[in-house]
Amino acid sequence: MIDLGTERGDERIDGGRDASLSMHVIRSCNDTWLIDTGRKRFCRVPRSAPVSFLAEVGHWEPYERLELDPDNTGFAIVLNASGSQRLRSYRHALPCAQCGAGTSR
């Protein structure tokens, strides 16, 4: 089970022999991003949402590719082949330079 509200780092869920079950779980300051790499789809869930929210919503969007920053601080979900449509966010970690959590701001 995925704990959507946890402060732990990112997770990768490996489906073993079934590559269609491979998933990245990336936590940003406001959302938990579930990225199903096997099926090329993603779901963005508010971090404050209960785990049951996934079962209630279950809305997945297709994507073209996932781009991870070399310094491991940010990521982008590219929505189309040309790369002109993308969703960009930053990974949440404590202390967080993006939202200030765990810092003395």
N, C-alpha and C positions, 0 to 999 in steps of 0.2 A: 504494500500500500504506500502511496505517496503522501507525505505530510506537507500540505501546501503552505502552511504557516511557519515552518521551521526556519531557523537562521543558518542551517548547515549550507555548505557549498553546493555546487552543481552536482547532479547525479547523471549517470548514464545507465539506463536499464537495457540490458542485452538479452535478446530473445533466444540466445544460444543458436541452435540450428535454424530456427525460423527468423531469418533476417527481417521479415516484415514486422517483427515485434521490437525492433531496436528503437530506443527513444532517449532523447536528451531532456533533462529537466533543468531549466535555467531560472534562477531567481533574480529578478530585478527589484528595484526599490518598491514598486507598487504591485507587481504581478509575478505569477509563476507561469513560465512558458513551457508547455509540453510540446516537444518537437518530435514527431513520429517520422524518423528518417527512412524507415522502410516503405512507408506509404506516401511520403512527401506531403505531409499535412502537419498543421500546428494548431494549438489551442492556447489562448491566453486567458488565464484565470486570475481574478483579483486575489492578492495574498491574504486578504482578510476573509475570504469566502471559506465556508466549511468544505470539507472533503466531499460531502454529498453534492456539492454544487456541480461537480463534473458529471454526475449521473443525471442531474436535472437539466443541464445545458447541453452537454455533449456536442457542441458545435465546433467542428474542425474546418479549417480553411486550407486550401492547397498552397504550396509554395514551390519555387523553382530551386533555390539552394539556400544553405545556411552558411554565413560567413562569420568566422570567429576572429576577433582581433588577435594579432600576434602576441600582444602583452596580456591577453586574457582578461581585459577589463570590459570590453564591449562585444556586441554581436549585432548582426543584421540578418533579417529574414528577407530574402529577395523574392518578390512575388511574381515577377515575370521574366522571361528569357532575356530581354534587353537590359534588365537591371534598373529600369527607370522607376519602378515602384518597389519600395522597401520599407520595412519597419526596423528601426534602430533603437537599441536600448543598451543599458550598462548593467553589468552583473552587480548584485548587491553583496557586499562583504562587510564585516565589521573590523575596524572602523570603515565607514563608507564615505568616500570623497564626494559622491553624488548627492546623497540625501542628508548627510551629516550624522547619521546614527552611529553612536559609539565614539563620537569625537567631542571635543570641548568647544563646539561652536556656540 
